[in-house]
Amino acid sequence: MFTHKDIEMRSIFVINCIDHERSMRVKNGELMLEETESGKQLTLTKFPFQKLLALFVVGHITVTTPLIYKCKKYGVALIVVKPNLRPVFYWANSAEANYVLRKRQYEYRSDDLTIARMLVYNKISNQKKALEKTRRKDDKTTEALNLCNASLDTLSDILEYNHLMGLEGQVSKAFFCAYYQSLHWKGRHPRMKTDVLNVCLDIGYTLLFNYVECFLRMFGFDLYVGIYHRAWFKRKSLVCDLMEPFRCIIDHAVLLAFNRKQFSEKDFVLIKQEYHLKHEKCADYYSVFFNALVTYKTELFKYIQQYYRCFMGCKSVVQYPIFHFK
């Protein structure tokens, strides 16, 4: 399993192949990243395998057998994902037989809300930070901030699951209403494609979901066994859990993109009362979210690593990681 030394001394190498035709191969024991330009192979960079923790390949790339062999030898996780960050191929030697972790997951009591409250606390804290970054003083923002503060104060007293879910939903409703008021917010409608803003959030959250899933797989978690989100058919509840503190990254990226005119309603087409992003614009939108997420790749990995260690060690909730949105 990965250690703190691995995190400090080894790198997570993210290769963006959305817009360029690239390939990876092994030469003189090192990873060679190459790009085809005008029929010629150009070497972009080379990297010793001993300094790699994980290889994230986004898009389409050529991978050789010697590369897979080297990844196995040096314990480098290899993750190939589509432009929307949905995993296509995943391999990590360290997580193949982590049955102790899964046994611990299955034994966790479903009525224990200790970790769930921590996740919701972290999410609301980051929503509060996102609202403060807008520097608005209007009534909606003030009301949302007050609700965040009141919820953070009362979270530790919540003992019922439905009460916790209701509080999170209430805060999120107020947050969205205040945060996106300049974009004529109409309400959160997941996967319904009723307006452009909701579609953008759906795209961003899907990318975040896939990104978190890749990191969780590196440790061998059963993705379907959650702490906060309960078991549901084909739902990776644990991924839903641990993406909650990081949703603010997507929320902020969407607001900035609309303010900077990177996102626009003209990039969408209305089909049977549903808004769909034009195919030729997908790469542009994916790149915005990809760049936002990659900025926090080290924080996200360390968060999940610390979560793993706390969960395995049955540690106090005060020792669990907290992600601080900047």
N, C-alpha and C positions, 0 to 999 in steps of 0.2 A: 504494500500500500504506500501511497505517496507520503513523504515526510515534509517537515518545514524546510529542510535543506533543499529538497527537490524544488519547492516553490521559489526559494530565494535564488538558487543557482541555475535552474532550468527554465526555459521559456515556453510559452504557449504561442505557437507560430500559426497565424491566420493568413491563408492565401486566398485572395479575391480573384476568382476566375469568371466573374459574371460578365465582364466586358472584354476579356482577353483570352486567347488560346494559349494555355500554359501546360507544362509537363514537369514531372518530378522524376529524378533518377539518382542513382548512386554512382559516385565517381571518387576514387581514392578514399573510400570510407566515409565520404561526406554527402549530405543531401544537396543536390543541385536543382535549383528552380530555374526553368528555362521558358522562354517565350518565343513563339514563331512570329517573325516579322519579315515581310517581303520574301518568304520562302526560306529564310535563314533562322537557325536556332541561336538565340541570344541568351547568355547566362545572366540572370537577374541577381542571384545571390547564391551563396553556399553556406551550409551550416553543419557543424559537427553534431552527430546524433547524441553524444553524451550531454549536450546542453539543451536537448529538446524534452519537454514534458508531454506535449500534445501537438498534433498537426490537425488544424481545422481547414478543410478545403471547401470553399463555397463556390458552387457552380460545377463546371465540367472540366476534368483534368485527366491526363494519362498517368497511370501509376504502374510501376514495374514490379516484378516479383522480388528482385533484390531489395527494393525499398521496403516491402512488407517484412522481409526477413530481418532487415536492420531494425525496424520498429519493434519487432518481437525481441530481438537480442538486447536492446537497450531500454525496453519497457516504455516505448513511446506510444501513446494512444493515437490512433488514426481514425479521424471522423470525416466522412465525406457527406456533404449536405447539398440540397438543392438551393437555388437562389433565395427561396423563402425559408431557408434554414431547416427544412424538414430532413431528418437523417435518411441517407440512402445506404450507407455502409458504416458500420461501427466495429472497431476492434480495440480491445484493451486487455492485455494479459493479466494485469493485477486484479481485475474484477470478475474473473471467470467463475470463481468458486467461493464467493463471499457468503456462504450459507449462514454464518453466525449473524451477520447483519440482517438478513431476511427473517431469521428466526426471531430476532429482537423486534422487527417490525410487526410480525404476526402476533406477538405476545403483548403489544402495547394496548392498553385499555382504551376503548373507544369513548368512554365517558370522561377521560382525563383531558381537560381543556388547557392544561398548563402551557404546552408548546403552542397550541392554537392561539391562545391569547397573546403570546409573544409575537407571533406572525402578524396578527391584526394590529398590534401596537406599533410594530415596525412600519407597516403599510400606512397607517394613519399619520405617523410621525413624518414620513416622507411626503405625504399629501400636504401636510401643514407647511413643510419646507418649500414645496413647489408653489404654494399659494403666496408665501412670503416673498419668493423670488420675483413675483409679478409686480410687487410694490404698489398694488392697488389699495385704495382706501374706501372703496364703494361699499354699499350695504351688503351685497351678496358675498363679497370677499370677507368682510368683517364677520358676517353671520357664519360662514363656513369655518373660519379660523376659530371662532368661539366654540363651535360644535366639536372641532378637532380637539381643542384643549379640554373640554368637558368630558369627551369620550376617553381620552388618555387617562384622565383622573379616575374614571369609574371602571375601566377595563378589568382591573385586578379583582373586582367584586363580583364579576359575572360568573355564574356557576352553571347556567343552562346553555346548551348548544344553540338553540333557536334564538335566544336573546343575543348571543354573540354575533350570529349571522345577521340579525336585524340591525344591530348597532353598526356593523361594517357597511351594510347597504345604505343606511341613513346618512352616514358620513360621506360615502362615495357619491351619493345623489347631490348633496350640497356642494361637494368638491367640484364635480363636473359642471354644475350650473354656474359656479363662480369662475372657474378656471377658463372655460370656453365661452364666456358670455359675449366676447367680441366676435365670435364666430357663429352667433345665433344658435346656441345650443338648444336642442329640442328634447333631450332625454337619451339615456343609454339604452340601445336596442341591439344587443349582441347578435351577430349573424343574420340579422333581418335585412340589412342593406337598404334601410329606409332613407338614409341621407349620406352624403359624402364623408362627413366627419366621422360617423360611426363606422363606415367602411375602412377608413384609414386606421382607426383604433383597432379594428379587428385584424387588419394586416399586421400592424405593429405587435399586438399581443400574441399573434400566432408565431411571429419570428422570435419573440422573447421566450415563448413556451418551448419551441424547438431548441433554442440555445441552452436553456436551463436543463432540458432533457439530456443533451449531450454531456453536460458536466456531471449530472447525477449518474449516468451510466458508467462513468469512469470509476465510481466507487462500488458499483454492484447493487444499488438499491432496487427493490421491486417497485417500479414506478406506479403501480396500480393501488398501492397501499398508502393512503394519505393519513395525515394527522388532523387537519382541519376539514378538508373536503372529504366527504364520506365516499365509500365504494359505490361505483356506478358502472354499468356495462360499458366496457371499452374506454373508460375515462382514466387517464393517468393522473390520479388524484394527488400523488406526491408532487408531481411537476406543478400542478395547479397551486399547491401549498407554497412552494418555495419561490414561485415567481411573483407572489404578492408584494413583497417589499421592493421589487424592482420595476413594478408597473409604472412608477413615476418617470423612469427613463423614457418610456414610450410616450407617456402623456406630454412630457416636455418637448420631445422631438416633434410631435405632431403640431403643437402650438407654434414652435419656431418655424417649422416648414411652411405653415400657412401664412405666418407673418412675413416670411421672406419670399413669398410667392413661389416656393418650390412645389407646393401642392396647390391644386386648383380644381374647381368643379368641372372645368372644361376637359380635364384629363379622364373624365368618367363618361360612361354611356348608360342611359336608362333603358333597361330591358325588362318588360313585364313588371313595371313598378319597382324594380330593383336597380340600384346603382352598381355598375361593374367598372373596375379600372381597365382602361384601354391596354391591350397587350403590349404595345410599343412603349408604354410608360412604366411597366412593371419594374424594369431594371433600375430606373431612376428612383422610384419609391423604396425599393429594397435597399438601395445603396444608402439612402438617408438613415433608415433604421439600423442597417448593418454598422455604419460608422458610429452611431450613437451607442450601440451595444458593445462594440469592440473597445471603446474607450474604458469600459468598466470590466473588461474580461478578467483582470487579475483580482479585483474586488469580488466578483461573482464566484470565481474558483475558490478563493480563500474562505468565502462565506459558506459554501457547500462543504468544503473540507472541514471547517470547524464544526458545522452542524453534524457532520458524520461522526466526528470524534466525541462530541457531547452526547449524541444519541446512543452511540455504542457504549459509552462509559456511564450511562444513566446519570449524567451530571445535572446539577441544579440549573433551572431555567435562566438564572442570572449569568451563567457562563456561556449561554448560546449566543451565536453571532448576531450583530445588528448592522444592517446596511444603512449608511448615512448618505443620503442624496446630497450632492454638492451643487 
